Structures are given as structure tokens and as C-alpha cells.
Amino acid sequence: MEGTTAYFVVKKRALPEVLLKVVEVNRLLETQKVSSVQEAVERVGISRSSYYKYKEDIFPFHDSAQGTTLTLSCRMDDEPGLLSDVLKVVADFGANILTIHQTIPINGIASLSLSIQILDTTGDVSEMVTEMEKRSGVHNVKVLGRE
């Protein structure tokens, strides 16, 4: 992979604290809540060198998703209305559902594949995935791909 740019989708809990602080510095600078990089890094507690090392390499998922198509995979119980609940979450966040494929349930568990288009009116994608996972009967939701 050396010499190429590769992207990974990683849950927040798996990130080192320094990367989360870089995101916070960027947010402070973008919202103009601080007047300089120095002030921002001091506020969040990282060095300027750490900030400059990672500032172009980490950003909130929703910031980069607009105008893209995401493919999501979901494992869920075979319960009446659960698919409808999951699709309602997508609709409530303002994303456009392009494709839906649900497998025949095996041992009471079905796999769902969704392709959704992220629009400029779509809410925070990571929050959308979290809301989908909160539904009783949903085992997990994974982002499989992004175009």
C-alpha cells in the first residue's frame, strides 16, 4: 500500500486520543472559536507538531460523505416491522435509498444490504448509523463501501 492513498472507516472508540484532539482543533479553527492554531492546540492539549502531522489525514466521516453513495451491511433479527424501522432512520436523516437487499433469514437472522446516496441535506452519517444500531433487533451496521 505504500505510495497509494488508502482510506479506512474506523469507529471513534478505536482511535488514539491524539487523532480525536486533531479533529477538535480543526473544529475550533473552522468555527473561529479560537484565533490561532497555537491557541487551539493549547486548549485541547496537544502539540503543534502533532496537529500538523495529522491535520490533513483525519476528519469526521460526515464531512467527507456528501455527494457519495454508501453501501451499508446490517445483521438483524427477523421481526415484523424492523426493516421498516431501519429504513425510516435513513429517511429521517434525509439520505436517498438506492437499493435494498434482504436475505432469507437463517436461524432468525437476516442480512440487509443498503445503498444510500448522501445528499447535501443529509444529517450526520455516523449518527445515522448509530441510530440504526440502537434499534432493538439490529445486531450491527457496517459501512462496506463508499463511491
Wavefront OBJ file of the C-alpha trace (Angstrom):
o trace
v 0.000 0.000 0.000
v 2.992 2.270 0.190
v 2.740 5.178 -2.224
v -1.051 4.978 -2.503
v -3.780 6.621 -0.502
v -5.977 4.172 1.360
v -8.993 5.023 3.461
v -10.405 3.167 6.436
v -13.656 3.590 8.295
v -12.860 3.267 11.991
v -15.182 3.679 14.950
v -14.346 6.589 17.235
v -13.590 4.316 20.182
v -10.725 2.706 18.210
v -8.904 5.983 17.515
v -5.944 7.208 19.557
v -6.750 10.270 21.638
v -4.326 12.457 19.679
v -6.339 11.967 16.475
v -9.572 12.921 18.193
v -7.862 16.045 19.502
v -6.715 16.944 15.966
v -10.366 16.766 14.860
v -11.286 19.056 17.744
v -8.559 21.571 16.790
v -9.892 21.613 13.220
v -13.429 22.183 14.529
v -12.275 25.071 16.726
v -10.454 26.671 13.809
v -13.358 26.203 11.370
v -15.900 27.694 13.769
v -13.496 30.539 14.591
v -13.759 29.849 18.321
v -10.009 30.424 18.519
v -7.796 32.929 16.742
v -4.765 30.724 16.058
v -3.514 27.160 15.780
v -1.433 27.737 18.905
v -4.496 28.729 20.918
v -6.458 25.705 19.629
v -3.755 23.116 20.382
v -3.244 24.567 23.845
v -6.973 24.353 24.503
v -7.233 20.660 23.538
v -3.846 19.656 24.961
v -1.706 18.515 22.019
v 1.500 19.829 20.491
v 1.563 21.872 17.300
v 3.755 19.213 15.692
v 1.128 16.511 16.395
v -1.548 18.735 14.899
v 0.432 19.463 11.738
v 1.418 15.807 11.373
v -2.221 14.607 11.229
v -4.348 17.625 10.279
v -4.883 16.540 6.664
v -5.397 12.875 7.479
v -8.383 12.800 9.829
v -11.827 14.291 9.523
v -15.328 13.430 10.703
v -16.929 10.866 8.411
v -19.985 13.006 7.652
v -17.806 15.883 6.417
v -16.471 13.759 3.578
v -19.590 11.802 2.693
v -21.742 14.396 0.895
v -22.430 13.512 -2.722
v -21.355 9.911 -2.281
v -23.047 6.545 -2.314
v -22.558 4.381 0.746
v -23.110 0.651 0.937
v -24.171 -0.498 4.382
v -24.449 -4.033 5.700
v -26.718 -4.864 8.595
v -27.458 -8.062 10.532
v -30.863 -8.053 12.156
v -33.497 -10.251 13.695
v -36.355 -11.490 11.547
v -39.061 -9.388 13.201
v -42.077 -7.764 11.570
v -41.530 -4.020 11.117
v -37.792 -3.990 11.863
v -36.768 -3.402 8.244
v -39.279 -0.553 8.100
v -37.782 0.961 11.273
v -34.256 0.834 9.820
v -35.383 2.397 6.535
v -37.215 5.126 8.465
v -33.943 6.090 10.168
v -32.342 6.559 6.738
v -35.326 8.628 5.593
v -35.329 10.712 8.799
v -31.671 11.634 8.181
v -32.529 12.738 4.640
v -30.496 10.173 2.712
v -31.785 8.682 -0.533
v -32.200 4.890 -0.570
v -30.938 3.497 -3.878
v -31.048 -0.280 -3.330
v -32.317 -2.667 -0.670
v -31.489 -6.347 -0.485
v -32.508 -8.564 2.425
v -31.528 -12.217 2.563
v -33.849 -15.011 3.584
v -33.490 -15.292 7.372
v -31.431 -18.190 8.690
v -31.884 -19.078 12.353
v -33.957 -15.925 12.786
v -31.220 -13.567 11.491
v -31.375 -11.714 8.167
v -28.652 -9.762 6.401
v -29.553 -6.433 4.875
v -27.561 -4.564 2.263
v -28.441 -0.918 1.608
v -27.022 1.505 -0.904
v -27.785 5.070 0.067
v -26.987 8.376 -1.550
v -25.761 11.107 0.782
v -27.285 14.452 -0.162
v -26.380 17.970 0.921
v -29.462 17.841 3.177
v -28.455 14.540 4.813
v -27.693 14.691 8.521
v -24.588 13.315 10.210
v -23.948 9.874 8.670
v -22.193 8.494 11.737
v -25.216 9.472 13.860
v -27.481 7.776 11.319
v -25.517 4.521 11.621
v -25.610 4.807 15.419
v -29.392 5.317 15.345
v -29.775 2.249 13.128
v -27.708 0.184 15.589
v -29.879 1.371 18.505
v -32.949 -0.365 17.079
v -33.898 -3.424 19.096
v -33.153 -6.455 16.940
v -30.345 -4.839 14.942
v -27.095 -6.656 15.694
v -24.675 -4.429 13.783
v -24.345 -1.954 10.931
v -21.140 -1.693 8.907
v -20.066 0.658 6.158
v -18.873 -1.671 3.398
v -18.021 0.838 0.736
v -18.146 4.390 -0.492
v -18.172 5.705 -4.050
l 1 2 3 4 5 6 7 8 9 10 11 12 13 14 15 16 17 18 19 20 21 22 23 24 25 26 27 28 29 30 31 32 33 34 35 36 37 38 39 40 41 42 43 44 45 46 47 48 49 50 51 52 53 54 55 56 57 58 59 60 61 62 63 64 65 66 67 68 69 70 71 72 73 74 75 76 77 78 79 80 81 82 83 84 85 86 87 88 89 90 91 92 93 94 95 96 97 98 99 100 101 102 103 104 105 106 107 108 109 110 111 112 113 114 115 116 117 118 119 120 121 122 123 124 125 126 127 128 129 130 131 132 133 134 135 136 137 138 139 140 141 142 143 144 145 146 147
